[in-house]
Amino acid sequence: MADAASEARRPPSRAPRAEIDNARLAAYEVLKAVRVDGAYANLVLPAVIRHYRLEQRDAAFATELASGTLRRRGTYDAIIASCADRPLRKIEAKVLDALRLGAHQLLSMRVPDHAAISTSVSLVRTKGSSGAGNFANAVLRRVAEHDLDTWIGKVAPAKPPSRYAEVAFSHPAWIVDELRKAVGEAELHAALAADNVPPRVTLVARPGRATVAELPGTPTAYSPYGVVLEGGDPGAVPAVAEGRAGVQDEGSQLVAALLAGAPLDGPDRRWLDLCAGPGGKSALLAALAAERGAGLVAVERQHHRSRLVARNLEGAAGVVGVVTADGTASPVRAGSVDRVLVDAPCTGLGALRRRPEARWRRRADDLFTLVLLQRQLVASAIDAARSGGLVLYATCSPVRAETDDVVTSVLRQRDDVVLEDARALLPQVPDCDGPLPGTVQLWPHRHGTDAMFMALFRKV
């Protein structure tokens, strides 16, 4: 039998039509939904998996194929462009999706070359225009000539550094530049590489409703409430199915734990989550509030997201109510809240591992609008807090405009708050110092969590 290299050197020919399995069809449908409908891969995947009735092994294959292709799209596009006889913009979108899926199988998955090529060509012939199959066959045979590292050496320009990182690690140049400012040159490539590693499934036991001991998996390194699931469907875990536990990144667990654990003088009865959707942090906060006789009000501006919050909080003690309202004009009485969480809308660049399409969807121009909103939300939270009360500002982004710039702006414009030492409240987490003294910055490559930022204000 000819090896892959000799096979690739043969003149392109019409590959035999291979049967397209449901796992590959499912992955293709996810890419199509992301491209056509603006869908989020992690949200559409479960529905597609159910539609094709995929068992666990095929579901895992489809998930890696779709998510991995979206993560490495920038790298694969550069490789495909070097193998094609036409610019990418002149390749039919359906065909390009199939080529990307084929490239991921060839370069990043343990799929035999002949299977990756033949199934991708059949996908093109089924979904694309007539005659595109031969073109796809020729391109993918050329892709199969080298491994991923060799291709990166060929297509990623050495200079400028941002352009190399953009191609080699599959991030738009503006995100490369923002991460360089946040983490520094020495760790830049490690941070970018971590965004391309599929995240672990982490569960959270909601205190008073579930225990870590009853959840399958390995206890998390930093959160006392989490376990890392070794495999399988998290929805099949009884505590998750019953709402007593949930799927939640360890970094998000630490956000709730930090606010709940911060020392507070005086009453500690009223807690507020000002940007609650979809409700994961609210559920943990409500459980922690219930343990000390406090109650949580969860606020979410968008109606469909407030319904998700209500679903996450169903059956939980410690919930005063779920309110659909704009957090910039808090619906609670001014000066009445003891603890406030502002988990603000942001670029989400700290969660690119689990939201692979976000890197291609976000634009640098988004920062201006988001930063204005973040400042307004923090101001509203401070107004809601009582004298001596706490406000935790958190973002799932390490971008400096969304982290220390927002904090600095708040401190400059308000004389009724001081910045507390949040870092001291997470002594178990190494090397998590934020850009300002006392703030916290988590990183996927250092901590295995999303890149959560935290800053704790106290109203004075």
C-alpha positions in Angstrom: 0.0 0.0 0.0 1.4 3.4 -0.9 2.2 5.7 1.9 0.6 9.1 2.3 3.5 11.1 0.8 3.6 9.0 -2.4 -0.1 9.1 -2.7 -0.1 12.8 -2.4 2.4 13.1 -5.3 0.1 11.4 -7.8 -1.7 13.6 -10.2 -5.1 14.7 -8.8 -7.8 12.3 -9.8 -11.5 11.9 -9.1 -11.6 10.3 -5.7 -14.1 7.5 -5.2 -17.3 8.7 -3.5 -17.1 7.8 0.2 -20.1 7.5 2.4 -20.4 10.6 4.7 -20.9 9.5 8.2 -23.2 11.4 10.5 -20.4 12.7 12.8 -18.8 14.6 9.8 -22.2 15.8 8.6 -22.9 17.1 12.1 -19.6 19.0 12.2 -20.3 20.5 8.8 -23.8 21.6 10.0 -22.2 23.3 13.0 -19.8 25.3 10.7 -22.7 26.2 8.5 -24.8 27.4 11.4 -21.9 29.6 12.7 -21.2 31.0 9.2 -24.8 31.5 8.0 -26.8 32.1 11.2 -24.2 33.6 13.5 -24.7 30.7 15.9 -22.4 29.8 18.8 -20.8 26.4 18.3 -21.1 25.3 21.9 -24.8 26.1 21.9 -25.7 24.6 18.5 -23.6 21.4 19.0 -25.9 19.6 21.4 -28.9 20.1 19.1 -27.0 18.9 16.1 -25.7 15.9 18.0 -29.3 15.0 19.0 -30.5 15.5 15.5 -28.0 13.0 14.1 -28.5 10.7 17.1 -24.8 10.4 17.7 -23.5 8.1 20.4 -20.8 9.2 22.8 -17.8 8.3 20.6 -19.2 9.9 17.5 -20.5 12.9 19.4 -16.9 13.5 20.8 -15.5 13.2 17.2 -18.0 15.7 15.8 -17.4 18.1 18.7 -13.6 18.0 18.2 -13.9 18.3 14.4 -16.2 21.3 14.5 -14.6 23.1 17.5 -11.1 22.3 16.4 -11.7 23.5 12.9 -13.1 26.8 14.1 -10.2 27.3 16.5 -7.5 26.7 13.8 -9.4 28.3 10.9 -6.8 31.0 10.5 -3.9 28.5 10.2 -5.9 26.2 7.9 -6.9 29.1 5.6 -3.3 30.0 5.1 -2.4 26.4 4.3 -5.4 25.9 1.9 -4.5 29.2 0.2 -1.0 27.9 -0.5 -2.5 24.6 -2.0 -5.3 26.1 -4.1 -5.1 27.6 -7.6 -7.4 30.5 -6.7 -7.7 33.0 -3.8 -9.8 32.0 -0.8 -12.4 34.6 -1.6 -13.2 32.8 -4.9 -13.8 29.4 -3.2 -17.4 28.7 -2.5 -18.2 29.1 1.2 -19.6 25.6 1.4 -16.5 24.1 -0.2 -14.2 26.1 2.0 -16.0 24.8 5.1 -15.4 21.2 3.9 -11.8 21.9 3.1 -11.2 23.3 6.6 -12.8 20.2 8.1 -10.6 18.0 5.9 -7.5 20.0 6.9 -8.3 19.6 10.6 -8.6 15.8 10.2 -5.3 15.6 8.2 -3.2 17.9 10.4 -4.7 17.7 13.9 -6.6 14.5 14.3 -5.7 10.8 14.2 -7.6 10.2 10.9 -6.0 8.3 8.1 -5.2 10.5 5.1 -7.4 8.5 2.7 -10.4 8.7 5.0 -10.0 12.4 5.7 -9.7 13.2 1.9 -12.4 10.9 0.6 -15.0 11.9 3.1 -14.3 15.6 2.7 -14.4 15.3 -1.1 -17.8 13.5 -0.8 -19.0 16.2 1.5 -18.0 18.8 -1.2 -19.8 16.9 -3.9 -22.9 16.6 -1.7 -23.0 20.2 -0.4 -21.0 22.2 -2.9 -21.4 23.0 -6.6 -20.9 20.4 -9.3 -17.3 19.9 -10.3 -15.9 21.1 -7.0 -15.0 17.6 -5.9 -12.0 17.3 -8.1 -10.8 20.7 -6.9 -11.2 19.6 -3.2 -9.4 16.4 -3.9 -6.4 18.2 -5.4 -6.2 20.7 -2.6 -6.5 18.1 0.2 -3.9 15.8 -1.4 -1.5 18.8 -1.3 -2.4 19.5 2.3 -1.6 15.9 3.2 2.0 16.3 1.9 3.2 17.9 5.2 2.4 17.8 8.9 1.1 20.9 10.8 4.4 22.1 12.1 6.0 21.9 8.7 3.1 23.8 7.1 3.3 26.5 9.7 7.0 26.9 8.9 6.1 27.3 5.3 3.0 29.7 5.5 3.6 31.7 8.7 5.8 34.7 7.8 8.7 35.2 10.2 8.1 39.0 10.3 6.4 40.9 11.6 5.9 38.9 14.9 2.2 39.7 15.0 1.7 38.2 11.5 3.6 35.1 12.4 1.5 34.6 15.6 -1.7 35.3 13.7 -1.0 32.4 11.3 0.8 30.0 13.5 -1.7 30.3 16.4 -4.8 31.2 14.4 -5.7 34.5 16.1 -6.6 37.8 14.3 -3.7 40.2 14.5 -5.6 42.7 16.8 -6.2 39.9 19.4 -2.5 39.0 19.2 -1.6 42.6 20.0 -4.0 42.9 22.9 -2.8 39.6 24.5 0.8 40.8 24.1 0.0 43.9 26.1 -1.8 41.9 28.7 0.6 38.9 29.2 3.9 40.1 27.8 6.1 38.9 25.0 7.6 36.0 27.0 4.3 34.3 27.6 2.5 35.4 24.4 2.9 32.2 22.4 1.9 30.0 25.4 -1.2 32.1 25.9 -2.2 31.8 22.3 -1.5 28.1 22.2 -3.7 27.5 25.2 -6.6 29.1 23.4 -6.4 26.2 20.9 -6.6 23.4 23.5 -10.1 22.0 24.1 -11.2 23.0 27.6 -11.8 20.4 30.3 -15.4 19.9 31.4 -15.6 21.2 34.9 -18.6 20.7 37.3 -19.6 22.8 40.3 -21.3 21.4 43.4 -23.7 24.1 44.7 -23.3 24.2 48.5 -26.2 23.0 50.5 -27.6 21.2 47.4 -24.7 18.9 46.3 -21.2 18.0 47.5 -17.9 17.6 45.6 -17.7 14.0 46.9 -20.9 13.0 45.0 -19.6 14.3 41.6 -17.5 12.1 39.4 -14.0 13.4 38.5 -11.0 15.0 40.0 -11.3 17.9 42.5 -10.3 21.2 40.9 -7.0 22.7 42.0 -8.2 26.1 43.2 -12.0 26.0 43.7 -13.4 24.1 46.7 -16.6 23.5 44.8 -15.4 21.9 41.5 -14.4 18.7 39.9 -12.9 18.0 36.4 -15.0 15.5 34.6 -12.9 12.7 33.1 -15.4 11.9 30.3 -19.0 11.3 29.5 -22.0 13.4 29.3 -22.2 15.9 32.2 -26.0 15.9 31.8 -26.0 12.2 32.8 -24.6 13.1 36.3 -27.6 12.9 38.7 -26.7 16.1 40.6 -26.4 18.0 37.3 -29.6 16.6 35.9 -31.4 17.7 39.1 -29.9 21.2 39.1 -28.0 20.7 42.3 -24.7 21.0 40.4 -23.8 22.5 37.0 -21.2 22.8 34.4 -19.0 25.8 35.2 -15.4 26.8 34.5 -13.2 26.9 37.6 -12.4 30.6 37.0 -16.1 31.5 37.1 -16.4 29.5 40.3 -13.6 31.6 41.8 -15.4 34.8 40.9 -18.4 33.8 43.0 -16.2 32.4 45.8 -14.1 35.6 46.0 -17.2 37.9 46.4 -18.8 35.6 48.9 -15.6 35.2 50.9 -14.5 38.9 51.1 -14.7 40.2 54.7 -17.6 42.5 55.3 -18.5 44.6 58.4 -22.1 45.1 59.3 -25.2 43.4 57.7 -24.8 40.8 55.1 -28.3 40.0 53.9 -28.8 41.4 50.4 -26.7 40.3 47.4 -27.1 41.4 43.8 -25.9 39.9 40.5 -26.2 42.8 38.1 -25.5 41.0 34.9 -26.8 37.5 35.7 -27.3 35.8 32.4 -27.1 32.9 31.8 -27.1 32.2 35.5 -24.1 30.0 36.4 -22.5 32.4 38.7 -25.9 33.4 40.1 -26.6 29.8 41.0 -23.4 29.4 43.0 -23.8 32.8 44.6 -27.4 32.0 45.7 -26.2 28.8 47.3 -23.4 30.6 49.2 -25.8 33.3 50.2 -28.3 30.8 51.5 -25.6 29.3 53.8 -25.5 32.6 55.7 -29.1 33.6 55.6 -28.7 36.1 52.8 -30.8 36.5 49.6 -29.7 37.1 46.0 -31.5 39.3 43.4 -30.4 38.4 39.9 -30.8 41.1 37.2 -30.6 40.4 33.4 -31.4 42.9 30.7 -32.4 40.4 27.9 -35.6 38.5 28.5 -34.5 35.2 26.9 -31.4 35.3 29.1 -33.3 36.1 32.3 -35.4 33.0 31.6 -32.2 31.0 31.5 -31.2 32.6 34.8 -34.6 31.6 36.3 -34.1 28.1 35.0 -30.6 27.9 36.6 -32.0 29.1 39.9 -35.0 26.9 40.0 -35.4 25.1 43.3 -32.4 27.0 44.9 -32.6 28.6 48.3 -31.2 32.1 48.8 -33.0 33.5 45.7 -35.1 36.7 46.3 -36.0 37.0 42.6 -35.0 37.3 39.0 -35.6 40.7 37.4 -35.5 41.6 33.7 -34.0 45.0 33.8 -31.1 47.2 32.5 -28.2 46.9 35.0 -27.0 50.4 34.2 -30.1 51.6 36.0 -30.3 49.1 38.8 -33.9 48.2 39.9 -32.9 48.0 43.6 -33.0 50.9 46.0 -29.7 52.9 46.1 -27.4 52.1 49.0 -29.4 48.9 50.0 -27.1 46.0 48.9 -24.3 44.4 50.8 -22.5 42.5 48.0 -22.8 43.2 44.2 -21.4 41.2 41.3 -20.8 42.9 38.0 -19.8 40.1 35.6 -19.8 42.6 32.7 -20.4 42.0 29.0 -17.0 41.9 27.4 -15.1 40.8 24.3 -14.9 37.3 25.8 -11.3 36.9 24.7 -10.6 35.0 27.9 -12.8 32.1 26.8 -11.7 31.5 23.3 -11.0 27.8 24.1 -14.8 27.2 24.6 -16.1 29.8 22.2 -13.9 29.1 19.2 -15.8 31.3 16.7 -15.6 34.4 18.9 -12.0 35.2 17.7 -13.4 35.6 14.1 -16.5 37.4 15.2 -15.2 40.1 17.5 -13.6 43.3 16.2 -11.3 45.8 17.8 -14.0 48.4 17.3 -16.2 46.5 19.8 -14.0 47.6 22.6 -15.2 51.2 22.6 -18.9 50.4 23.2 -18.1 47.6 25.6 -15.8 49.7 27.8 -18.5 52.4 28.1 -21.0 49.8 29.2 -18.6 48.3 31.7 -18.0 51.7 33.3 -21.7 52.4 33.5 -22.4 49.0 35.1 -19.8 49.5 37.8 -21.1 52.9 38.6 -24.6 51.5 38.9 -23.3 48.7 41.2 -21.6 51.2 43.4 -24.8 53.3 43.7 -26.7 50.1 44.7 -24.1 49.2 47.4 -24.5 50.4 50.9 -21.7 52.2 52.7 -19.1 49.6 53.5 -20.6 47.2 50.9 -18.6 45.3 48.3 -18.6 45.4 44.5 -16.8 42.8 42.5 -16.1 43.7 38.9 -15.3 40.7 36.7 -14.7 40.2 33.0 -13.9 37.1 31.0 -11.2 39.1 29.2 -7.6 40.0 29.9 -7.7 43.0 27.5 -6.3 46.0 29.3 -9.0 48.4 28.1 -11.5 46.1 29.8 -9.5 45.4 33.0 -7.2 48.0 34.6 -8.3 50.8 32.4 -11.9 50.4 33.6 -10.8 50.1 37.2 -8.6 53.2 36.9 -11.4 55.2 35.3 -13.8 54.3 38.1 -11.3 55.2 40.9 -10.6 58.5 39.1 -14.2 59.5 38.7 -15.6 58.3 42.1 -14.4 59.3 45.5 -16.8 57.0 47.3 -14.9 53.7 46.6 -11.5 52.2 47.3 -9.8 49.2 45.7 -9.5 46.2 48.0 -6.9 43.5 47.8 -8.7 40.7 45.9 -5.5 38.9 45.3 -5.1 38.2 49.0 -8.4 36.4 49.0 -7.1 33.7 46.6 -3.9 32.6 48.4 -4.3 29.1 46.9 -3.9 30.4 43.3 -0.3 31.1 42.3 0.9 33.7 39.8 -2.5 35.4 39.4 -1.5 39.0 40.0 -3.5 41.4 37.9 -2.3 44.5 36.1 -3.1 46.7 39.1 -2.0 45.8 42.6 -4.7 43.8 44.4 -6.5 42.7 41.2 -6.6 39.2 39.9 -5.9 37.8 36.4 -6.3 34.1 35.7 -4.9 32.5 32.5 -5.6 29.3 30.6 -1.9 28.6 30.1 -1.1 29.2 33.8 -4.2 28.0 35.7 -6.2 25.9 33.2 -9.1 28.3 33.6 -10.7 31.0 31.5 -8.8 34.3 31.6 -11.0 35.9 34.3 -10.2 39.3 35.7 -11.4 40.5 39.1 -11.3 43.8 40.9 -12.9 44.3 44.3 -14.2 47.7 45.3 -15.5 48.8 48.8 -17.9 51.7 49.1 -16.7 54.2 51.7 
